[in-house]
């Protein structure tokens, strides 16, 4: 059985999964359920997005993050738990507007294939663990407003 501790500071190097500077580490996961621990320094954020296949559940461990949903913004407190359904009604993003650290766990169903949309960035991503025409797993980023030459 894999183990992890949410209070240790051993963060994964490399990709910024949040899009806004968060530190992250994947927690033990199965085939259908996963969780990731995130830490936001003051000013860091997790980009506003929603999923088409995966539900998510946010658990605030430390700090007071500001949650943005399609209904607006609200400050969360330690111990708050929020569910995000699939589709536009589950859109969410977090930011740390305080001077203290924010630490939270994001639990997710691991349904695949997955499509996620990023309204502020005008991007859509698609992922499937199966092979694709590229010979690799499917991982696609589609720009809704491609850059045009000036």
N, C-alpha and C positions, 0 to 999 in steps of 0.2 A: 504494500500500500504506500503510495507516494504521500509525502508530508510537506507542509510549508507553514510558516508562521507569519501572520499579518503585521507583526510589530518589528520584525527585523528589517534592516535597511539594505538588503542585497537585491538591487534592482537589475533588470535585464538591460544590457547594452544594445545599442542599435536603433531600430525603428522607433519613432515617436508615434505610438498607436493613437494618441489623443489628438494629434495635429496642433497642439498648443503647448508643448513643453513638459507634459506630465512624465513622471517616472512610472514604470509599470513592471509587474511580474505576474506571469500566469501562475495560478494556483492549481493544485491537482485537479484533473478533469477526467471525465469519461467520454464515451462516444456521443452522448446526448446532452450532457450538462457540463458547463465550464464556468470558471470564474477568474477574474483578473483583479489584482490589487493595484490601485493607482494612488499616486501622491501628487498634489498640486502645490507648488510653491506660490507665494503671493504673485499675482499677475498671470499665472498659468491657466490654461483652460483645456477642456475637451470639446472638440468642434461639434456644432449642432448637426444632428443627423437622425435618420430613422431606418429601420430594417424592414424587409419584406418577408423574411422567414424566421428570424430569431427574436423571441421575446427577451427582455432584459429586466433585471431587478437591481436597483441601487441600494446599498446599505452604507450610510455615513458612519465612519468609525471615529473620525477626529475632525474638528474644525467646523466651519460654517460656510459651505459652498453655496453659490448662487446657481439655482437650477433654472434653465430656460426651457420652456415647452411651447407648443403652439398657442397656449393660453396666456403666455407672459412669463415673468420672472418672479421667483420667490427665494428667500434665503432658507436653507435647510439647517437643521441642528444635528448634533451628534445623536446617533441612534435612529434617525429618520430612515424610513424605508419607502421607496417609490417603485412602482411597477410601470414598465413601458411596453404596451402591446405592439404588435406588428402594424406597419402602415403609418401614414402621416399623423394619425392621432397619438402615436408613440414617439414623435420627434422630441429630442432632448439634447441638451448640451450643458456643461458645467463650467463654472469659472470660479477662481479664488480672488475675491475682491477685498480680502482681509489681509492683515499683516502676519497671520499665523498659518501653519501648514494645514492642508486639508488631505485627509486620507479616506479612501472609500473602496468598497468592493463592488464590482459589477458582475452579477451572475447572469449567465445567458444559456438559453437553449441552444444547442449546436446544430440546428437544422441546416441542411445543405441540399441544393445550392442556395447561396445567399446573395441577395442584392441589397445594397445600402445606398441611400440618397443623402446628399449633402447640399441642402437648399442654398445656404450662403455661398458656397464654393461653386455652385452650378455644376456638380459632378455626380455621377452614378458609378458605383463599383459593382462588379459581379465576381463571385468566387465559387468554384466547385472543386472538390478534391480529385475529381476524375481527370483523365487526360483530355487534352483539347487538340485542335489543329496545329498548335505550336509545338506539340510534343511534351509540353509541361502541363501542370495543373492549370485550370482556367483561373486567371486573375486579370481582370480588365478594368480600366478606368476610362469612363466616357465623359468628355467635356461637353456640356450642353451648350456652352457658348465658346467654341474654339477661338483661340487667338487668331486675329486677322492681321495680315501685314499692313503696316501704315504707309 
